[in-house]
Amino acid sequence: MTEAAPTPALPPHVLERADVRSAIAKHDFGEVFRLARLHGHISYAKIAEATGYKREHIGKMARPETQGKGTRPRGTQYSKVLEVVDGLRIPGHLAGLTPRRWELESRAAPTQSDDPSTLLAQGGAGLWDIAELLRRTEISSINSAALESIEQGIDQLARAYPYADADYLHKRTRSGLQYVTKQLEGRMTLRQHRELLVHTGWLFLLNACVQHDRVQLEAANLSKAAALRTGDEAGHGEIKAWAWEIEAWFALTQSRWQGMVDAVEAGHVADQTHSVGVQLYAHKARAAARMGDNRVVRDSFDAGRARLDRLPRPDHPEHHFIIDPDKWDVCEMDAYRLLGDDEKVAGHARSVIRISTGPDGTEISPMRAAEARLTLGVAAARTGDIEEAVGMGNAALEADRKSLPSLLLIAGELDNELRSRYPREMATRDFHERILTITRGKSAQELPF
């Protein structure tokens, strides 16, 4: 074993690759050798010379995973790990080690920073360098003021969600994700790392909602899944529950009723204390209403109301990830419309429009107001007022801020009511044609990002 500066060193473009770093962290040096030859054009003979391994052994280790005859050997002996790390000039922190002597001697310019939480998560350090790891957990490249600023920025975006332009929200949310994930590459304490992960999770949740509104369904699913993974990594049940709530909403707009129920149950498992549980009960009621199960609708509403009554009144009820009594009106409105309780649903709809309008007449929650107008349109169609029904429907479709998949779901219900009751009316045909035009445009919009 030697710590002299060796040849060859893995070039930076190889060391920066995610697959190379993953293999180093796992001490899967056969994969490291294979990738070094593939991407760094370093021969097995040169690797053998640098590490002290025999050329034949290098080639054997670098073969694929042995065609079902077991897995390749990993580097487990401390001395062998050091031979490879020093031989290929792999920075110590990538393999779970303290900086090597040749690193310290060549640090006239600073090398990439170490994230001790990554080392612990990878398990690479073992029992070798615990004291050094603990020392490094006190070193940070981000301060509490920056973390607080990030939190405030996310809060402002979530509070702007009900009314702000979807394109604007999408741009700001993606910028936030790029900034926060960049900070995760810096040096920080374990507490700071978790806090940044939590911020990332909230941004992924918001991004999923905005992408869904913009009919970027594939991207929305990816963001939702990323939020779920981030919440799991951070041990944050509320983020995980909101990811399942979003999945339930996606299932609703795609008429996957059992998928809604499954997502609701997973959300309840993830979190039992925050207002997301209220929304999950509301989703269960929505699914049950569409499946015709009135008992489950009412049981779900009772459970949701009981949870809501135990929660304090929020300071900022407009926050997208906070459920308050005003938002609960929207949930009940949806279910009662499907149950055919027109008198009750009209009262809820008028209440939703009232609370969605500011003192100066500006709509502060245009998406809710649009859903309420469609609901009033359904009620009007059932009572024979076709002019009111179509007028309410058209007004809802003209909203500037909309979640198109959600809007079309309820607009489709109004369309069905009109066509089943007044199939020969010109107003019915015009409204149906408008729905078809918007739907065709929606299909053309469905781009990944």
C-alpha positions as CSV (number, residue, x, y, z in Angstrom):
1,M,0.0,0.0,0.0
2,T,1.2,3.5,-0.8
3,E,-0.1,7.0,-0.6
4,A,2.3,8.4,-3.2
5,A,0.6,10.4,-6.0
6,P,-0.3,7.7,-8.5
7,T,-0.9,7.3,-12.1
8,P,-3.5,7.1,-13.5
9,A,-6.0,9.4,-11.7
10,L,-9.7,9.2,-12.6
11,P,-10.4,12.4,-14.6
12,P,-13.0,14.9,-13.2
13,H,-15.5,14.1,-15.9
14,V,-15.5,10.5,-14.7
15,L,-15.5,11.3,-11.0
16,E,-18.5,13.6,-11.5
17,R,-20.7,10.9,-13.0
18,A,-23.5,9.7,-10.8
19,D,-23.0,6.0,-11.7
20,V,-19.3,6.3,-10.8
21,R,-20.0,7.9,-7.5
22,S,-22.6,5.4,-6.6
23,A,-20.2,2.5,-7.4
24,I,-17.5,4.1,-5.2
25,A,-19.9,4.6,-2.3
26,K,-20.9,1.0,-2.5
27,H,-17.2,-0.1,-2.8
28,D,-18.2,-1.9,-6.0
29,F,-14.8,-1.3,-7.5
30,G,-15.3,-3.8,-10.3
31,E,-18.0,-1.3,-11.6
32,V,-15.6,1.6,-11.0
33,F,-12.9,-0.2,-13.1
34,R,-15.4,-0.9,-15.9
35,L,-16.6,2.7,-16.0
36,A,-13.1,4.1,-15.8
37,R,-12.2,2.2,-19.0
38,L,-15.5,3.1,-20.7
39,H,-15.6,6.8,-19.9
40,G,-12.0,7.6,-19.0
41,H,-10.3,5.3,-21.5
42,I,-8.0,3.9,-18.8
43,S,-6.9,0.4,-19.6
44,Y,-7.2,-2.4,-17.1
45,A,-3.4,-2.8,-17.3
46,K,-2.9,0.8,-16.1
47,I,-5.5,0.3,-13.4
48,A,-3.7,-2.8,-12.2
49,E,-0.4,-1.0,-12.1
50,A,-1.8,1.8,-10.1
51,T,-3.8,-0.3,-7.6
52,G,-1.5,-3.3,-7.1
53,Y,-4.1,-5.7,-8.4
54,K,-3.3,-8.3,-11.0
55,R,-4.5,-7.5,-14.5
56,E,-6.6,-10.7,-14.7
57,H,-8.3,-9.9,-11.4
58,I,-9.2,-6.4,-12.6
59,G,-10.9,-7.9,-15.7
60,K,-12.7,-10.4,-13.6
61,M,-14.0,-7.8,-11.2
62,A,-15.2,-5.6,-14.0
63,R,-17.3,-8.2,-15.7
64,P,-21.1,-7.8,-15.5
65,E,-23.0,-9.4,-12.6
66,T,-22.1,-13.1,-13.5
67,Q,-25.1,-14.2,-15.4
68,G,-27.1,-15.3,-12.3
69,K,-24.2,-17.0,-10.6
70,G,-24.0,-14.5,-7.8
71,T,-22.8,-11.0,-7.5
72,R,-19.4,-9.4,-8.1
73,P,-17.1,-9.2,-5.1
74,R,-17.1,-5.9,-3.3
75,G,-14.1,-4.2,-1.7
76,T,-14.5,-5.0,2.0
77,Q,-10.9,-5.1,3.4
78,Y,-9.8,-1.7,4.6
79,S,-6.3,-2.1,3.1
80,K,-7.8,-3.0,-0.3
81,V,-10.2,-0.1,-0.3
82,L,-7.2,2.2,0.4
83,E,-5.2,0.7,-2.5
84,V,-8.0,1.5,-5.0
85,V,-8.8,4.9,-3.6
86,D,-5.2,6.0,-3.5
87,G,-4.3,4.2,-6.7
88,L,-7.0,6.0,-8.7
89,R,-6.9,9.2,-6.7
90,I,-10.5,8.9,-5.6
91,P,-11.3,11.7,-3.1
92,G,-11.7,10.1,0.3
93,H,-15.1,11.4,1.1
94,L,-16.6,9.6,-2.0
95,A,-15.6,6.3,-0.4
96,G,-16.5,7.2,3.2
97,L,-13.0,8.1,4.2
98,T,-11.3,11.2,5.6
99,P,-9.2,13.2,3.1
100,R,-6.2,11.2,1.9
101,R,-2.7,12.5,2.5
102,W,-2.2,13.2,-1.2
103,E,-5.4,15.3,-1.1
104,L,-4.1,17.4,1.8
105,E,-0.8,17.9,0.1
106,S,-2.4,19.1,-3.1
107,R,-5.0,21.4,-1.6
108,A,-3.6,24.7,-2.8
109,A,-7.0,25.0,-4.5
110,P,-10.0,23.8,-2.6
111,T,-11.6,20.5,-3.7
112,Q,-15.3,19.7,-3.7
113,S,-17.0,20.0,-0.4
114,D,-18.0,17.0,1.8
115,D,-21.6,16.4,2.9
116,P,-21.3,14.3,6.0
117,S,-24.9,13.3,5.9
118,T,-24.3,11.6,2.6
119,L,-21.5,9.6,4.0
120,L,-23.7,8.4,6.9
121,A,-26.5,7.6,4.6
122,Q,-24.3,5.6,2.3
123,G,-22.8,3.7,5.2
124,G,-19.4,3.9,3.6
125,A,-17.6,5.2,6.7
126,G,-18.3,2.2,8.8
127,L,-16.3,2.3,12.0
128,W,-13.3,3.9,10.4
129,D,-13.7,7.6,10.7
130,I,-16.6,8.3,13.1
131,A,-14.8,11.0,15.0
132,E,-13.9,12.9,11.8
133,L,-17.5,12.6,10.6
134,L,-18.8,14.1,13.8
135,R,-16.4,17.0,13.6
136,R,-17.5,17.7,10.0
137,T,-21.2,17.7,11.0
138,E,-20.5,21.1,12.7
139,I,-19.2,22.6,9.5
140,S,-21.7,24.3,7.3
141,S,-21.8,26.4,4.1
142,I,-25.4,27.7,4.6
143,N,-26.8,29.7,7.5
144,S,-30.1,29.9,9.3
145,A,-31.0,33.2,7.6
146,A,-30.7,31.6,4.2
147,L,-32.9,28.6,5.3
148,E,-35.5,31.0,6.7
149,S,-35.5,32.9,3.4
150,I,-36.1,29.7,1.5
151,E,-39.0,28.8,3.8
152,Q,-40.6,32.3,3.3
153,G,-40.3,32.0,-0.5
154,I,-42.1,28.7,-0.5
155,D,-44.8,30.0,1.8
156,Q,-45.4,32.9,-0.5
157,L,-45.7,30.7,-3.6
158,A,-48.1,28.4,-1.8
159,R,-50.3,31.3,-0.7
160,A,-50.2,32.7,-4.3
161,Y,-51.3,29.4,-5.8
162,P,-55.1,30.0,-5.7
163,Y,-54.9,33.1,-7.9
164,A,-51.5,33.6,-9.5
165,D,-50.8,32.9,-13.2
166,A,-49.9,29.2,-13.6
167,D,-47.0,30.0,-16.0
168,Y,-45.6,32.4,-13.4
169,L,-45.9,29.9,-10.6
170,H,-44.3,27.2,-12.7
171,K,-41.3,29.4,-13.5
172,R,-40.9,30.5,-9.9
173,T,-41.3,27.0,-8.5
174,R,-38.7,25.5,-10.9
175,S,-36.3,28.3,-10.0
176,G,-36.8,27.5,-6.4
177,L,-36.1,23.8,-6.9
178,Q,-32.9,24.5,-8.9
179,Y,-31.7,26.8,-6.1
180,V,-32.5,24.5,-3.2
181,T,-31.1,21.4,-4.8
182,K,-28.0,23.3,-5.6
183,Q,-27.7,24.1,-1.9
184,L,-27.9,20.4,-1.0
185,E,-24.5,20.0,-2.7
186,G,-22.8,22.2,-0.1
187,R,-21.4,21.4,3.3
188,M,-23.9,21.5,6.1
189,T,-25.0,19.9,9.3
190,L,-27.4,16.9,9.4
191,R,-30.2,19.2,10.7
192,Q,-29.7,21.6,7.9
193,H,-29.6,18.8,5.3
194,R,-33.0,17.6,6.5
195,E,-34.4,21.1,6.5
196,L,-33.3,21.6,2.9
197,L,-34.8,18.2,2.0
198,V,-38.1,19.3,3.6
199,H,-38.1,22.5,1.5
200,T,-37.4,20.5,-1.6
201,G,-40.3,18.2,-0.8
202,W,-42.7,21.2,-0.5
203,L,-41.5,22.6,-3.8
204,F,-41.9,19.3,-5.6
205,L,-45.5,19.2,-4.3
206,L,-46.3,22.7,-5.5
207,N,-44.6,21.9,-8.8
208,A,-46.8,18.8,-9.3
209,C,-50.0,20.9,-8.7
210,V,-48.9,23.6,-11.1
211,Q,-47.8,21.2,-13.8
212,H,-51.1,19.4,-13.5
213,D,-53.0,22.7,-13.9
214,R,-50.9,23.3,-17.1
215,V,-51.8,19.8,-18.4
216,Q,-48.2,18.6,-18.1
217,L,-49.5,15.3,-16.7
218,E,-46.3,13.3,-17.2
219,A,-44.2,15.9,-15.5
220,A,-46.7,16.3,-12.7
221,N,-46.5,12.6,-11.9
222,L,-42.7,12.8,-11.8
223,S,-42.8,15.8,-9.4
224,K,-45.4,14.0,-7.2
225,A,-43.2,10.9,-7.1
226,A,-40.1,13.0,-6.3
227,A,-42.1,14.7,-3.4
228,L,-43.0,11.3,-2.0
229,R,-39.4,10.0,-2.2
230,T,-38.1,13.3,-0.6
231,G,-40.6,13.1,2.2
232,D,-39.6,9.5,2.8
233,E,-35.9,10.4,2.9
234,A,-36.5,13.3,5.3
235,G,-38.9,11.3,7.5
236,H,-41.6,13.9,6.9
237,G,-45.1,12.3,7.1
238,E,-47.0,15.4,6.1
239,I,-45.1,15.8,2.8
240,K,-45.8,12.1,2.0
241,A,-49.4,12.5,2.9
242,W,-49.8,15.5,0.5
243,A,-48.1,13.5,-2.2
244,W,-50.8,10.8,-1.8
245,E,-53.4,13.6,-1.7
246,I,-52.2,14.8,-5.1
247,E,-52.2,11.2,-6.4
248,A,-55.9,11.0,-5.3
249,W,-56.7,14.2,-7.1
250,F,-55.0,13.0,-10.3
251,A,-57.0,9.8,-10.0
252,L,-60.2,11.8,-9.6
253,T,-59.6,13.8,-12.9
254,Q,-58.9,10.5,-14.6
255,S,-62.0,8.7,-13.3
256,R,-59.9,6.1,-11.4
257,W,-62.2,5.8,-8.3
258,Q,-60.4,2.8,-6.7
259,G,-57.1,4.5,-7.2
260,M,-58.5,7.5,-5.3
261,V,-59.4,5.3,-2.4
262,D,-56.0,3.5,-2.3
263,A,-54.2,6.9,-2.4
264,V,-56.4,8.2,0.5
265,E,-55.6,5.2,2.6
266,A,-51.8,5.5,2.0
267,G,-52.1,9.2,2.9
268,H,-53.7,8.5,6.2
269,V,-50.9,6.0,7.0
270,A,-48.3,8.7,6.3
271,D,-49.8,11.4,8.5
272,Q,-52.5,11.4,11.2
273,T,-52.3,15.0,12.6
274,H,-52.3,17.7,10.0
275,S,-55.1,19.2,7.9
276,V,-54.1,17.1,4.9
277,G,-56.1,14.4,6.6
278,V,-59.2,16.5,6.1
279,Q,-58.6,16.7,2.4
280,L,-58.0,13.0,2.3
281,Y,-61.5,12.4,3.8
282,A,-63.0,14.8,1.3
283,H,-61.4,12.8,-1.6
284,K,-62.8,9.6,-0.2
285,A,-66.2,11.2,-0.1
286,R,-65.8,12.3,-3.7
287,A,-64.8,8.8,-4.8
288,A,-67.7,7.2,-2.9
289,A,-70.1,9.7,-4.5
290,R,-69.0,8.8,-7.9
291,M,-69.3,5.1,-7.0
292,G,-72.8,5.7,-5.6
293,D,-72.0,4.8,-2.0
294,N,-73.9,7.4,0.0
295,R,-73.1,5.9,3.3
296,V,-69.3,6.2,2.8
297,V,-69.8,9.8,1.6
298,R,-71.5,10.8,4.8
299,D,-69.1,8.7,7.0
300,S,-66.1,10.4,5.3
301,F,-67.6,13.9,5.8
302,D,-68.2,13.2,9.4
303,A,-64.6,12.0,9.9
304,G,-63.3,15.0,8.0
305,R,-65.3,17.5,9.9
306,A,-64.3,16.0,13.2
307,R,-60.6,16.3,12.2
308,L,-61.2,19.9,11.0
309,D,-62.9,20.9,14.2
310,R,-59.8,19.8,16.2
311,L,-57.4,22.0,14.2
312,P,-56.8,25.7,15.0
313,R,-58.0,28.3,12.6
314,P,-55.0,29.1,10.3
315,D,-53.4,32.5,10.0
316,H,-53.2,32.1,6.2
317,P,-56.1,30.0,5.0
318,E,-55.3,30.8,1.4
319,H,-52.1,28.6,1.7
320,H,-52.6,25.7,-0.8
321,F,-51.4,23.1,1.7
322,I,-53.7,24.2,4.6
323,I,-57.4,23.1,4.7
324,D,-59.8,25.4,6.5
325,P,-63.6,25.5,6.9
326,D,-63.9,27.6,3.7
327,K,-62.2,25.0,1.6
328,W,-64.3,22.3,3.2
329,D,-67.4,24.0,1.6
330,V,-65.8,23.2,-1.8
331,C,-65.4,19.5,-0.9
332,E,-69.0,19.2,0.3
333,M,-70.3,21.0,-2.7
334,D,-68.7,18.5,-5.0
335,A,-70.1,15.5,-3.3
336,Y,-73.6,16.8,-2.8
337,R,-73.7,17.7,-6.5
338,L,-73.1,14.1,-7.4
339,L,-75.7,12.9,-4.8
340,G,-78.3,15.1,-6.4
341,D,-79.0,17.2,-3.4
342,D,-79.6,20.4,-5.4
343,E,-80.9,22.6,-2.6
344,K,-77.9,21.9,-0.4
345,V,-75.4,22.0,-3.2
346,A,-76.6,25.4,-4.4
347,G,-76.2,26.8,-0.9
348,H,-72.6,25.5,-0.7
349,A,-71.9,26.9,-4.2
350,R,-73.1,30.4,-3.4
351,S,-71.1,30.3,-0.2
352,V,-67.9,29.3,-2.2
353,I,-68.4,32.2,-4.7
354,R,-68.9,34.6,-1.8
355,I,-65.7,33.6,0.1
356,S,-63.8,33.4,-3.2
357,T,-64.4,37.1,-3.9
358,G,-62.6,40.0,-2.2
359,P,-64.2,43.2,-0.8
360,D,-63.4,45.0,-4.1
361,G,-65.1,42.4,-6.2
362,T,-61.8,40.7,-7.3
363,E,-61.9,36.9,-7.3
364,I,-59.2,35.8,-4.9
365,S,-59.8,32.1,-5.6
366,P,-60.9,31.9,-9.2
367,M,-60.5,28.1,-9.5
368,R,-63.0,27.5,-6.6
369,A,-65.4,30.1,-8.0
370,A,-65.3,28.4,-11.4
371,E,-66.1,25.1,-9.9
372,A,-69.0,26.7,-7.9
373,R,-70.4,28.2,-11.1
374,L,-70.4,24.8,-12.8
375,T,-72.1,23.4,-9.8
376,L,-74.8,26.0,-10.0
377,G,-75.1,25.2,-13.7
378,V,-75.7,21.6,-12.9
379,A,-78.4,22.5,-10.4
380,A,-80.0,24.9,-12.8
381,A,-80.1,22.2,-15.6
382,R,-81.8,19.8,-13.2
383,T,-84.5,22.4,-12.5
384,G,-85.2,23.2,-16.1
385,D,-83.3,26.6,-16.4
386,I,-81.2,25.9,-19.4
387,E,-80.2,29.5,-19.9
388,E,-78.9,29.8,-16.4
389,A,-77.1,26.5,-16.7
390,V,-75.3,27.4,-19.9
391,G,-74.5,30.9,-18.7
392,M,-72.9,29.6,-15.5
393,G,-71.0,27.0,-17.5
394,N,-69.6,29.5,-20.0
395,A,-68.6,31.9,-17.2
396,A,-66.7,29.1,-15.5
397,L,-64.8,28.2,-18.7
398,E,-63.7,31.8,-19.2
399,A,-61.8,32.0,-15.9
400,D,-58.2,33.2,-16.4
401,R,-56.7,31.0,-13.6
402,K,-57.8,27.4,-14.0
403,S,-56.8,23.8,-13.4
404,L,-57.9,22.5,-16.8
405,P,-58.2,18.8,-15.9
406,S,-60.3,19.6,-12.8
407,L,-62.4,22.2,-14.6
408,L,-63.1,19.8,-17.5
409,L,-64.2,17.0,-15.1
410,I,-67.0,19.1,-13.7
411,A,-67.8,20.8,-17.0
412,G,-68.3,17.4,-18.4
413,E,-70.9,16.6,-15.7
414,L,-72.8,19.8,-16.7
415,D,-72.4,18.8,-20.4
416,N,-73.9,15.4,-19.6
417,E,-76.8,16.9,-17.7
418,L,-77.6,19.2,-20.6
419,R,-77.4,16.6,-23.3
420,S,-79.5,14.1,-21.4
421,R,-82.2,16.6,-20.6
422,Y,-82.2,19.0,-23.6
423,P,-80.4,17.1,-26.4
424,R,-82.1,19.2,-29.2
425,E,-81.5,22.6,-27.8
426,M,-79.0,24.8,-29.7
427,A,-77.5,26.0,-26.4
428,T,-76.8,22.4,-25.4
429,R,-75.0,21.7,-28.7
430,D,-73.0,24.9,-28.5
431,F,-71.8,24.1,-25.0
432,H,-70.9,20.6,-25.9
433,E,-68.9,21.8,-28.9
434,R,-67.1,24.2,-26.6
435,I,-66.2,21.4,-24.3
436,L,-64.9,19.3,-27.2
437,T,-62.8,22.2,-28.5
438,I,-61.2,22.7,-25.1
439,T,-60.6,19.0,-24.7
440,R,-58.9,18.8,-28.1
441,G,-56.7,21.7,-27.1
442,K,-55.9,20.0,-23.8
443,S,-54.7,16.9,-25.6
444,A,-52.4,19.0,-27.7
445,Q,-51.0,20.7,-24.5
446,E,-49.9,17.4,-22.8
447,L,-46.1,17.9,-23.0
448,P,-43.7,16.4,-20.4
449,F,-42.2,19.7,-19.2
